[in-house]
Amino acid sequence: MEPLELRRAVEAGWATASELGLQVEDVVVINNSDRVVLHLVPCDVLARVAPSGHLAGSEFEVEVARRLADVDAPVAELEPRVDPRVNVRDTFAISLWTYYEPVGSETAPADYAGVLMRHHAALRQIDLDAPHFTDRVAGALREVNDREQSPELLDSDREFLSNTLSGLSAAISIEKAGDQLLHGEPHPGNLLNTRRGPLFVDLATCCRGPVEFDLAHAPEEVGKHYAGADHGLIHRCRALGWAMFSVWRWRREDQMPDRDHWRVEGLDQVRAALDRCGLG
């Protein structure tokens, strides 16, 4: 968010928590992108503040968290001192979560695979109306095929991304018998090391698809420790994931830090991933 919008988002998160009876004397911005993540102190609460246009996504994330808490999934929990819902204030949707102090270093590949297997097992225990991963691919296709949304993308790169998205999506989704609920983006930035052990965050990306779609977001070594994983499918899903990532970076309104670097890096990663699949 731009500085002015960020200030308003911080004020909205602060005021919402205070009105709900939580003591807030200071706010630390943990992450600032299309939505912001705030640490409210001294009440020790995490606030996720998104533009109100993301209200449906915020409500979906809260519902996923509520259901997964009932089956002891390894995920961050909603703040127990307030009602588990999304609050709307100013032009923002605000949800309140338990704050976990990060501990230790990065998760070892075997432990990463273990917590992801636990998470997938928990997801199989809940009933949730979630989109298929191909719906997300379709959204990326609409974006990349709309020149007004990505005016700086070269026509050759636009065609490359469009063909990659449509071709890989069709190839991966041929067999849906093994599809299940997934985290959607369980990359290292969405796995916290806490005193309770590793916990997944950012649950709004929950979707349906093969477990390999999730594994493609994790470090490469993780897949080697996940029982029964199809490694060829992981490579294809990784290429698809990089293609979607690249589309988002070329959007005119994208606000990811260091966006120019990631625009180039994303396209390079798509080509490298396709080469590994033998599809370059």
Secondary structure, DSSP 4 states (H G I P E B T S, - for coil): --HHHHHHHHHHHHHHHHHTT--EEEEEEEEESSSEEEEEEETTEEEEEEEGGGHHHHHHHHHHHHHHHTTT-SBPPBPTTS-SS-EEETTEEEEEEE-----SSPPPHHHHHHHHHHHHHHHTTS-----BHHHHHHHHHHHHT-TTT-TTS-HHHHHHHHHHHHHHHHHHTS--TT-EEE-S---GGGEEEETTEEEE--GGG-EEE-HHHHHTTS-HHHHTTSTT--HHHHHHHHHHHHHHHHHHHTSTT---TTHHHHHHHHHHHHHHHHHHHT--
